[in-house]
Amino acid sequence: MDQKEDKGFIAAYLKLSRNDLTEKIIQAEKILKNCTLCPRKCRVDRTAGGRGSCKTGDRPVVSNYNPHFGEESPLVGSHGSGTIFFTRCNLGCLFCQNWTISHLGEGSEMSFDTLADIMMVLQRDYSCHNINFVTPTHQVPMILKSLEIAIDKGLHVPLVYNCGGYEALETLKILDGIVDIYMPDFKYADPGPAETYSKAKDYPETAKVAIKEMHRQVGDLVMNESGIGLRGLLVRHLVLPEGLAGTEEVVRFLAEEISPDTYTNIMAQYYPCYRAAEHPPLDRRITNTEYRKAVMAARRAELKRLDYGACTPST
């Protein structure tokens, strides 16, 4: 059953004292000097020109922003989700649908004030229901610093952390009390495909730990009377050819170790992108049979809140 909340909702970050927010910004910026923001733990000094796996420094880098109407319905509503696509990524998916952003670095470096202004444009000029940070993991300190500015300008809508699921526990704990809606992918249940296709052998166990922490912070997805998400966890799982994503284990984990009320999007949108053609069976779309098998697995696991709608996967 969908959970509801009244109109007295206040975004998490507005409940945080300014001192607590400042402390979180300091903690995040300190990590940049010996970067362990994500599980790759590159340990480069990004404040002094160092570049690790994400090839990103210590300023915001954004590809584009817009009201997005292709996300899940609890985010879209009537005015869209205010998506901000951050450049680069901490994963290396060979089939990334946003590969010009994640792999080629399409985007522009900007000031913290400019990023704050983008948040305000999405809220004020487009009336978006939320600010949706797409692929934010490697830019958390920059987001927090810009958020502080945006709060002073009047930002008040929920924040969505739209990530690949490959998250460091330390970084997630900094975000406790700031993020309203966590929307991670759960890409793989097995280390083999995770290493081959995303250069992250430790992805399955890392994602499980991360999703548990996300759920601890925000719980199951809560929506208002109009069906708009206010806070909670929403998980995306992209079905891959020949069961490479390990759907049965993914849905079992969500139902048994997170919550049977976990809002889960079983995504059928896979199509070959970037270097997928070089890696059969990723060189083809999934079949109807493969998708039905994934949906049936989710139902057998007794996940109660399944979404089959269209959306744009995060990088």
Secondary structure by P-SEA (a helix, b strand, c coil): cbbbbccccccccccccaaaaaaaaaaaaaaaacccccccccccccccccccccccccbbbbccccccccccccccccccccccccccccccccccccccccccccbbbbcaaaaaaaaaaaacccccccccccccccaaaaaaaaaaaaaaacccccccccccccccaaaaaaacccccbbbbbbccccaaaaaacccccaaaaaaaaaaaaaaaccccbbbcccccccbbbbbbbbbbcccccaaaaaaaaaaccccccccccccccccccccccccccccccccaaaaaaaaaaaaaacccccccbbbbbcc
